[in-house]
Amino acid sequence: MPRVLSLYFPFWATDRLRRAMGEAAPSRDVPLALKGQSGNRRLITAVDDLALHVGARIGMPVAKAESLFGDMVLLDADVSADAFALEKVAIWALRQYSPLVAVDAPDGLILDITGAAHLYGGEAGLVADVVRRLSDLGITARAALADSWGAAYALARFGAQPQSIVAPGQTADALLPLPVEALRLPSDMIPDLRLLGLDTIGELAGKPRPPLTRSFGPLLFRRIDQAFGRLNEPIEPVESPELIVVERVFAEPIGAPETMQKYTQRLVDMMCERLEENGLGVRRLDLHFVRVDNRIETIFVGTAKPVRDAKRLGRLLTDKIETVDPGFGIDRMKLIAASVEPVGFKQMATAYAEPARPDVEDLWDTLSNRYGAGCLYRAVSVATDIPERAVRRLPPTAVEVGSRRNAGYRRPQRLYRRPEPIETLAALPDHPPKAFTWRRERFRVVCADGPERVLEEWWRTDKEIGKVRDYFILEVESGERFWVFRAGDGQHASTGGLNWFLHGKFD
């Protein structure tokens, strides 16, 4: 089942203008609106969030806006620049998130993320990541993920939440309470539908089709079928002239897996020749299978480092061909180098050269494309006293070497993600517990070592100013050794709540 993500930029024109103007842009504390010409009338064509809050609306006459909002900044709209910039954002999303991205003019994008969510830890992780990155670029975005373009579009623009994810197969329940405007119908059709008492999609979907089709035409229920996923709506992906593309058109549709694998390898061979001509290696390859019903099935692979080895890339792609549904046949295949980087020359091995490091990138690529980019990582130590911050994850190809600051400290092999509260019998202020209860099991301490005092990092947040942890290593009757700490120095309440926590276990 396809999964489609709709991104809606409610303040796209003003956000784009602020980015283009840079430091010369109006302050965020001042309402901003854009004006344009509609025939002989000068109207407001776009507003930012602050202008919307104070009462400015799209379609309001400029003279009225100037008289009502004296402190509002009014600038000229540039529709062509907005469209050009939106296509640039689509190409950015194409390289970052999905091989199928289309412009949903004038203020949105559509992404087919089928098979891509696992690279970000799931659908929620992908949606959160794209919204966060757009926010870092100064672009306000609403996002909705559903089974169809129409449903995702409706929820992104008319849903109650700025981010919504509809579980597969639950599209109908999410669409029924939305207004009929969410169906992408012509604006002149909406008043007539409301005059008939049809305010929501649920009310419209429950009506007999023939009378309404005679009155409003076939588009009305076509939009309903598209939104509910009953009718396919192909996505025409955006293409960048900068991308290296090779394709193959078939006189007769193909569909056998062996045939698809054969032509996949041929396209990869052609792609690697193009890459070698340009001195490039690929970091992500997208392969589109265009079916006879105009639906596009897509697979893509990523690599840890720039690659132009045809055998290696072909194997990565053919491993995923079993996920492609050829339908009634495929009449075109297109291979796109979505992300490329320069590839340098390698020194040939000599008798005096040091032994080369084993080439494990092929294994990394195979596992990452099968299980997700986050399944492989390097753990490096960080210069900090706070145990849960002492290790961080890096990509497997990263060359960074961790800090050796904590190498001499005694630390448990197993550290819990969050310290777990325990009940203790202890003498304050500096004595270790004589017994403690953890996960409803009581342990009697026979040997203890500590305390090791750790001061929390006051420069990170105000909540950590003056906070203290006293760590103890406790050995219990069974021989197990636990790592526990008391929050606070045992005397001053300002240093912590004097509660005890279990943070790790020695193997």
C-alpha positions as CSV (number, residue, x, y, z in Angstrom):
1,M,0.0,0.0,0.0
2,P,1.4,3.4,-0.9
3,R,2.2,6.0,1.8
4,V,2.0,9.6,0.7
5,L,3.2,12.6,2.7
6,S,1.7,16.0,2.0
7,L,3.6,19.1,3.1
8,Y,1.7,22.4,3.3
9,F,3.4,25.7,3.8
10,P,0.7,28.1,5.1
11,F,3.0,31.1,4.9
12,W,5.1,30.1,2.0
13,A,5.2,33.5,0.1
14,T,6.2,35.5,3.2
15,D,8.6,32.8,4.5
16,R,10.3,32.6,1.1
17,L,10.6,36.4,0.9
18,R,12.2,36.6,4.4
19,R,14.8,34.0,3.4
20,A,15.5,35.9,0.1
21,M,15.9,39.2,1.9
22,G,18.2,37.9,4.6
23,E,19.2,40.5,7.1
24,A,17.2,43.1,5.3
25,A,14.0,41.3,5.9
26,P,11.3,42.8,8.2
27,S,11.5,41.8,11.9
28,R,9.5,38.8,13.0
29,D,7.8,41.0,15.5
30,V,6.2,43.1,12.8
31,P,3.2,41.8,10.7
32,L,4.1,41.2,7.0
33,A,1.7,41.0,4.1
34,L,2.3,40.8,0.3
35,K,0.2,42.7,-2.2
36,G,-0.7,42.0,-5.8
37,Q,-2.9,43.1,-8.7
38,S,-6.2,41.4,-9.6
39,G,-7.6,43.3,-12.6
40,N,-7.9,46.9,-11.5
41,R,-7.9,45.9,-7.8
42,R,-4.9,45.8,-5.4
43,L,-5.4,43.0,-3.0
44,I,-3.5,41.2,-0.2
45,T,-2.1,38.0,-1.7
46,A,-0.2,36.5,1.3
47,V,0.2,37.1,5.0
48,D,2.5,35.8,7.7
49,D,1.4,34.3,11.0
50,L,1.5,37.6,12.8
51,A,-0.5,39.5,10.2
52,L,-3.1,36.7,10.2
53,H,-3.3,36.9,14.0
54,V,-4.0,40.7,13.9
55,G,-6.8,40.2,11.3
56,A,-5.3,40.6,7.9
57,R,-6.7,38.2,5.3
58,I,-5.8,37.1,1.8
59,G,-8.1,38.9,-0.7
60,M,-8.5,42.0,1.5
61,P,-8.1,45.3,-0.4
62,V,-4.7,46.9,0.2
63,A,-6.3,50.3,1.1
64,K,-8.4,48.6,3.8
65,A,-5.3,46.8,5.2
66,E,-3.3,50.0,5.3
67,S,-6.0,51.8,7.2
68,L,-6.6,49.0,9.7
69,F,-3.0,47.9,10.4
70,G,-0.7,50.9,10.4
71,D,2.4,48.9,11.7
72,M,2.0,46.2,9.0
73,V,4.8,46.0,6.4
74,L,3.4,45.7,2.8
75,L,5.6,44.4,0.1
76,D,5.1,43.3,-3.5
77,A,4.4,39.7,-4.2
78,D,6.5,37.7,-6.7
79,V,4.5,34.7,-7.8
80,S,7.2,33.4,-10.2
81,A,9.9,33.6,-7.6
82,D,7.6,31.7,-5.2
83,A,7.1,28.9,-7.8
84,F,10.8,28.7,-8.6
85,A,11.8,28.5,-4.9
86,L,9.1,25.8,-4.3
87,E,10.6,23.7,-7.0
88,K,14.0,24.1,-5.3
89,V,12.6,22.8,-2.1
90,A,11.1,19.9,-3.9
91,I,14.5,19.0,-5.3
92,W,15.9,19.3,-1.8
93,A,13.2,16.9,-0.5
94,L,14.0,14.5,-3.4
95,R,17.6,14.2,-2.4
96,Q,16.8,13.9,1.3
97,Y,13.7,11.9,1.8
98,S,12.0,10.3,-1.2
99,P,12.6,9.4,-4.8
100,L,9.1,10.6,-5.7
101,V,8.5,14.2,-4.9
102,A,6.1,16.5,-6.8
103,V,5.2,20.2,-6.4
104,D,1.7,20.7,-5.1
105,A,1.4,24.3,-6.2
106,P,1.2,26.9,-5.0
107,D,2.2,26.2,-1.4
108,G,3.0,22.5,-0.9
109,L,4.8,19.3,-1.8
110,I,3.8,15.7,-2.2
111,L,6.2,12.9,-1.3
112,D,5.7,9.2,-1.9
113,I,7.6,7.7,1.1
114,T,6.7,4.1,0.5
115,G,9.7,2.0,1.7
116,A,11.6,5.1,3.0
117,A,10.3,5.5,6.5
118,H,12.6,2.8,8.1
119,L,15.6,5.0,7.3
120,Y,14.4,7.5,9.8
121,G,13.2,5.1,12.5
122,G,9.6,4.9,11.2
123,E,7.0,7.2,9.7
124,A,6.8,9.4,12.8
125,G,10.5,9.9,12.7
126,L,10.5,10.9,9.1
127,V,7.7,13.4,9.5
128,A,9.3,15.0,12.5
129,D,12.6,15.2,10.8
130,V,11.3,16.9,7.6
131,V,9.2,19.4,9.6
132,R,12.2,20.2,11.9
133,R,14.6,20.7,9.0
134,L,12.1,23.0,7.2
135,S,11.7,25.0,10.4
136,D,15.5,25.4,10.6
137,L,15.3,26.8,7.0
138,G,12.7,29.3,8.2
139,I,9.7,27.6,6.5
140,T,6.6,26.8,8.5
141,A,5.1,23.5,7.5
142,R,2.1,21.3,8.3
143,A,2.4,17.6,7.4
144,A,0.0,14.7,7.0
145,L,0.8,11.1,6.0
146,A,-1.9,8.9,4.6
147,D,-2.6,6.2,1.9
148,S,-3.4,8.6,-0.9
149,W,-2.5,12.1,-2.2
150,G,-6.0,13.4,-1.7
151,A,-6.3,12.2,1.9
152,A,-2.8,13.6,2.9
153,Y,-3.6,16.9,1.2
154,A,-6.9,17.2,3.0
155,L,-5.4,16.5,6.4
156,A,-2.4,18.7,6.0
157,R,-4.6,21.7,5.2
158,F,-7.8,21.0,7.2
159,G,-6.8,18.6,9.9
160,A,-6.8,19.6,13.5
161,Q,-3.1,18.7,14.1
162,P,-0.1,20.3,12.5
163,Q,1.4,16.8,12.1
164,S,-0.9,13.9,11.5
165,I,-0.3,10.2,10.6
166,V,-3.2,8.1,9.5
167,A,-2.5,4.4,9.9
168,P,-2.8,2.2,6.8
169,G,-6.4,1.4,6.0
170,Q,-7.8,4.1,8.3
171,T,-8.1,6.8,5.7
172,A,-11.9,6.9,5.6
173,D,-12.3,7.5,9.3
174,A,-9.9,10.5,9.1
175,L,-11.6,12.0,6.1
176,L,-15.3,11.9,6.9
177,P,-15.4,14.8,9.4
178,L,-13.4,17.2,7.2
179,P,-15.1,20.0,5.2
180,V,-15.8,19.6,1.5
181,E,-13.1,22.2,0.7
182,A,-10.5,19.6,1.5
183,L,-11.4,17.7,-1.7
184,R,-9.5,20.1,-4.0
185,L,-12.7,21.0,-5.8
186,P,-13.1,24.2,-7.8
187,S,-13.9,27.2,-5.6
188,D,-17.2,28.0,-7.4
189,M,-18.5,24.5,-6.6
190,I,-18.3,24.8,-2.8
191,P,-21.1,27.3,-2.2
192,D,-23.5,25.2,-4.2
193,L,-22.6,22.1,-2.2
194,R,-23.1,24.0,1.1
195,L,-26.5,25.2,-0.2
196,L,-27.5,21.6,-0.5
197,G,-26.5,21.0,3.1
198,L,-23.3,19.1,2.2
199,D,-20.8,20.5,4.6
200,T,-18.5,17.6,5.2
201,I,-16.9,14.8,3.2
202,G,-18.9,12.2,5.1
203,E,-22.2,13.9,4.2
204,L,-21.1,14.1,0.5
205,A,-19.8,10.6,0.3
206,G,-23.0,9.1,1.6
207,K,-25.2,10.7,-1.1
208,P,-26.3,8.9,-4.3
209,R,-23.9,9.7,-7.1
210,P,-26.0,10.0,-10.3
211,P,-28.0,13.2,-9.3
212,L,-24.9,15.0,-8.0
213,T,-22.8,13.9,-11.0
214,R,-25.4,15.3,-13.4
215,S,-25.3,18.7,-11.5
216,F,-21.6,19.0,-10.7
217,G,-19.8,16.8,-13.3
218,P,-17.6,13.7,-12.8
219,L,-14.8,15.6,-11.0
220,L,-16.8,15.7,-7.7
221,F,-16.8,11.9,-7.1
222,R,-13.5,11.4,-8.8
223,R,-11.9,13.5,-6.1
224,I,-13.7,11.4,-3.4
225,D,-12.4,8.2,-5.0
226,Q,-8.9,9.6,-5.2
227,A,-9.0,10.7,-1.5
228,F,-10.3,7.3,-0.3
229,G,-7.7,5.5,-2.4
230,R,-10.2,3.8,-4.7
231,L,-8.7,5.6,-7.8
232,N,-5.1,5.9,-8.5
233,E,-3.6,9.4,-8.8
234,P,-0.1,9.2,-10.2
235,I,2.6,11.5,-8.9
236,E,4.7,13.3,-11.6
237,P,8.1,13.6,-9.9
238,V,10.1,16.8,-10.1
239,E,13.3,16.5,-12.0
240,S,16.5,18.5,-11.8
241,P,18.7,19.2,-14.8
242,E,21.7,18.7,-12.5
243,L,20.8,15.1,-11.9
244,I,22.4,12.3,-13.9
245,V,19.6,10.2,-15.4
246,V,19.6,7.1,-17.6
247,E,16.4,5.4,-18.8
248,R,15.1,2.6,-21.0
249,V,11.8,2.5,-22.8
250,F,10.3,-0.8,-23.8
251,A,8.3,-1.5,-27.0
252,E,6.4,-4.2,-25.1
253,P,5.7,-4.0,-21.3
254,I,7.9,-6.2,-19.1
255,G,7.0,-7.7,-15.7
256,A,9.0,-10.8,-15.0
257,P,11.5,-10.4,-12.1
258,E,14.4,-11.8,-14.1
259,T,13.7,-9.3,-16.9
260,M,13.6,-6.4,-14.5
261,Q,16.8,-7.5,-12.9
262,K,18.5,-7.8,-16.3
263,Y,17.6,-4.3,-17.3
264,T,18.4,-2.9,-13.9
265,Q,21.9,-4.1,-14.3
266,R,22.2,-2.6,-17.7
267,L,21.0,0.8,-16.5
268,V,23.5,0.6,-13.6
269,D,26.3,-0.1,-16.1
270,M,25.2,3.0,-18.1
271,M,25.0,5.1,-15.0
272,C,28.5,4.1,-13.8
273,E,29.9,5.1,-17.2
274,R,28.3,8.5,-16.9
275,L,29.7,8.8,-13.3
276,E,33.2,7.9,-14.4
277,E,33.1,10.5,-17.2
278,N,32.3,13.2,-14.5
279,G,34.7,11.9,-11.8
280,L,31.7,11.2,-9.5
281,G,30.5,8.5,-7.2
282,V,26.9,8.0,-6.2
283,R,25.5,8.2,-2.6
284,R,21.9,7.4,-3.5
285,L,20.3,5.8,-6.6
286,D,16.6,6.0,-7.4
287,L,15.1,3.5,-9.8
288,H,11.6,4.3,-11.2
289,F,9.4,1.6,-12.8
290,V,6.7,3.4,-14.8
291,R,3.8,1.1,-15.3
292,V,1.3,1.0,-18.1
293,D,-1.4,2.5,-15.8
294,N,1.0,5.5,-15.3
295,R,1.7,4.5,-11.7
296,I,5.4,4.7,-10.7
297,E,6.9,2.0,-8.5
298,T,10.2,3.1,-6.9
299,I,13.2,1.5,-5.2
300,F,16.3,3.3,-4.0
301,V,19.5,2.5,-2.3
302,G,22.1,4.6,-0.4
303,T,25.8,4.0,0.1
304,A,28.1,4.9,3.0
305,K,30.7,6.5,0.6
306,P,30.6,7.6,-3.0
307,V,30.5,4.5,-5.2
308,R,30.6,3.8,-9.0
309,D,31.1,0.0,-8.8
310,A,28.4,-1.4,-11.2
311,K,28.4,-4.9,-9.7
312,R,28.0,-3.6,-6.2
313,L,25.3,-1.1,-7.1
314,G,23.4,-3.6,-9.2
315,R,23.3,-6.1,-6.4
316,L,21.9,-3.5,-4.0
317,L,19.1,-2.6,-6.4
318,T,18.2,-6.1,-7.5
319,D,17.9,-7.1,-3.8
320,K,14.9,-4.8,-3.7
321,I,13.2,-5.7,-6.9
322,E,10.9,-8.2,-5.2
323,T,9.1,-5.2,-3.5
324,V,8.1,-3.9,-7.0
325,D,4.5,-4.5,-8.2
326,P,4.7,-4.5,-12.0
327,G,0.9,-4.5,-12.3
328,F,-0.1,-5.1,-16.0
329,G,3.5,-4.3,-17.1
330,I,6.3,-1.8,-17.0
331,D,6.9,0.2,-20.1
332,R,9.8,2.5,-18.9
333,M,12.6,2.3,-16.3
334,K,14.5,5.4,-15.2
335,L,17.6,5.4,-13.0
336,I,18.5,8.7,-11.2
337,A,21.6,9.6,-9.3
338,A,19.9,11.6,-6.6
339,S,23.1,12.3,-4.6
340,V,26.6,12.3,-6.0
341,E,30.0,13.2,-4.7
342,P,33.5,13.4,-6.2
343,V,35.6,10.2,-6.1
344,G,39.3,10.6,-5.8
345,F,42.0,8.2,-7.1
346,K,43.4,5.4,-4.8
347,Q,47.0,4.6,-4.4
348,M,47.8,1.2,-5.8
349,A,49.2,-1.4,-3.4
350,T,53.0,-1.8,-3.4
351,A,55.4,-4.1,-1.6
352,Y,56.3,-1.3,0.8
353,A,52.8,0.0,1.4
354,E,51.0,-0.6,4.7
355,P,48.2,-3.2,4.7
356,A,45.0,-1.7,3.5
357,R,42.0,-1.5,5.8
358,P,39.5,-4.2,5.0
359,D,36.7,-2.9,2.7
360,V,33.6,-3.3,4.8
361,E,31.6,-0.5,3.1
362,D,29.8,-3.1,0.9
363,L,28.5,-4.9,4.0
364,W,27.5,-1.5,5.6
365,D,25.5,-0.6,2.5
366,T,23.8,-4.0,2.3
367,L,22.7,-3.9,6.0
368,S,21.7,-0.2,5.9
369,N,19.5,-0.6,2.9
370,R,17.9,-3.7,4.3
371,Y,17.3,-2.6,7.9
372,G,17.7,1.2,7.9
373,A,20.4,3.8,8.1
374,G,20.3,3.9,11.9
375,C,21.1,0.2,12.4
376,L,24.8,0.7,12.0
377,Y,26.8,3.2,14.0
378,R,30.0,3.8,15.8
379,A,30.0,4.6,19.5
380,V,32.6,7.2,20.6
381,S,33.2,8.6,24.0
382,V,32.4,12.2,24.9
383,A,34.3,14.4,27.3
384,T,31.6,14.7,30.0
385,D,31.0,13.5,33.6
386,I,27.3,12.7,33.0
387,P,27.1,9.0,32.2
388,E,24.2,9.1,29.9
389,R,26.0,11.7,27.8
390,A,29.3,10.0,27.8
391,V,28.8,8.1,24.5
392,R,27.3,9.2,21.2
393,R,26.6,7.6,17.9
394,L,28.3,8.4,14.7
395,P,27.9,7.0,11.1
396,P,30.1,3.9,10.6
397,T,32.3,5.8,8.1
398,A,33.0,8.7,10.4
399,V,36.7,9.2,11.2
400,E,36.2,11.1,14.5
401,V,38.0,9.6,17.5
402,G,36.3,9.9,20.9
403,S,37.7,11.6,24.0
404,R,39.8,9.5,26.4
405,R,38.9,11.7,29.3
406,N,36.8,9.0,31.0
407,A,38.9,6.0,30.1
408,G,40.2,5.4,33.6
409,Y,36.8,5.7,35.3
410,R,34.9,2.5,36.5
411,R,31.7,2.3,34.5
412,P,29.3,-0.6,34.1
413,Q,29.1,-2.5,30.8
414,R,25.3,-2.1,30.9
415,L,23.9,1.4,31.3
416,Y,20.1,1.9,31.4
417,R,18.7,4.5,29.0
418,R,17.1,6.3,32.0
419,P,18.0,5.9,35.6
420,E,15.4,3.7,37.4
421,P,14.1,4.8,40.8
422,I,14.8,2.4,43.7
423,E,13.8,2.3,47.4
424,T,16.8,2.2,49.8
425,L,17.7,1.7,53.4
426,A,20.7,4.0,53.9
427,A,22.3,6.2,56.5
428,L,22.8,9.8,55.3
429,P,24.8,11.7,54.3
430,D,27.7,9.6,52.9
431,H,26.9,6.0,53.6
432,P,25.9,3.6,50.9
433,P,22.6,1.7,51.1
434,K,22.4,-1.4,53.2
435,A,19.5,-2.8,51.1
436,F,17.4,-1.6,48.2
437,T,14.3,-2.6,46.3
438,W,14.3,-2.6,42.5
439,R,11.6,-3.8,40.2
440,R,9.7,-5.3,43.2
441,E,12.7,-7.4,44.2
442,R,14.7,-6.7,47.4
443,F,18.5,-6.9,47.5
444,R,20.8,-6.9,50.5
445,V,24.1,-5.2,50.0
446,V,27.2,-7.1,51.3
447,C,29.9,-4.8,49.9
448,A,29.9,-1.2,48.6
449,D,32.4,1.3,47.1
450,G,31.9,5.0,46.8
451,P,30.8,7.7,46.7
452,E,32.0,9.1,43.4
453,R,30.6,12.6,43.2
454,V,29.5,14.0,39.8
455,L,28.4,17.6,39.3
456,E,25.8,18.2,36.7
457,E,26.5,20.4,33.8
458,W,25.2,23.9,34.8
459,W,26.1,25.4,31.5
460,R,23.5,23.3,29.6
461,T,20.3,24.3,31.5
462,D,19.3,26.2,34.6
463,K,17.8,23.0,36.0
464,E,21.3,21.5,36.4
465,I,22.8,24.4,38.3
466,G,24.2,23.2,41.7
467,K,22.9,19.6,41.2
468,V,25.0,16.7,42.5
469,R,25.0,13.0,42.1
470,D,26.8,10.6,44.4
471,Y,27.5,7.2,42.7
472,F,28.1,3.9,44.6
473,I,29.0,0.4,43.4
474,L,26.9,-2.1,45.3
475,E,27.5,-5.9,45.5
476,V,24.6,-7.9,46.6
477,E,24.3,-11.5,48.1
478,S,24.0,-13.1,44.7
479,G,27.2,-11.6,43.5
480,E,25.7,-9.1,41.2
481,R,27.1,-5.6,41.2
482,F,24.9,-2.5,40.6
483,W,25.7,1.1,39.9
484,V,23.4,3.4,41.9
485,F,23.4,7.1,42.8
486,R,21.7,9.5,45.2
487,A,20.4,12.8,43.7
488,G,21.9,15.4,45.9
489,D,24.7,15.6,48.5
490,G,22.6,14.2,51.3
491,Q,22.5,17.5,53.2
492,H,21.2,20.3,51.0
493,A,17.9,20.0,49.2
494,S,19.0,22.5,46.6
495,T,21.5,19.9,45.3
496,G,18.9,17.3,44.5
497,G,15.8,15.5,45.8
498,L,17.8,12.9,47.8
499,N,16.1,10.1,45.9
500,W,18.0,7.0,44.8
501,F,18.3,5.6,41.3
502,L,19.8,2.6,39.7
503,H,21.8,3.6,36.6
504,G,23.7,0.5,35.5
505,K,24.8,-3.0,36.1
506,F,28.3,-4.6,35.9
507,D,28.5,-7.9,34.0
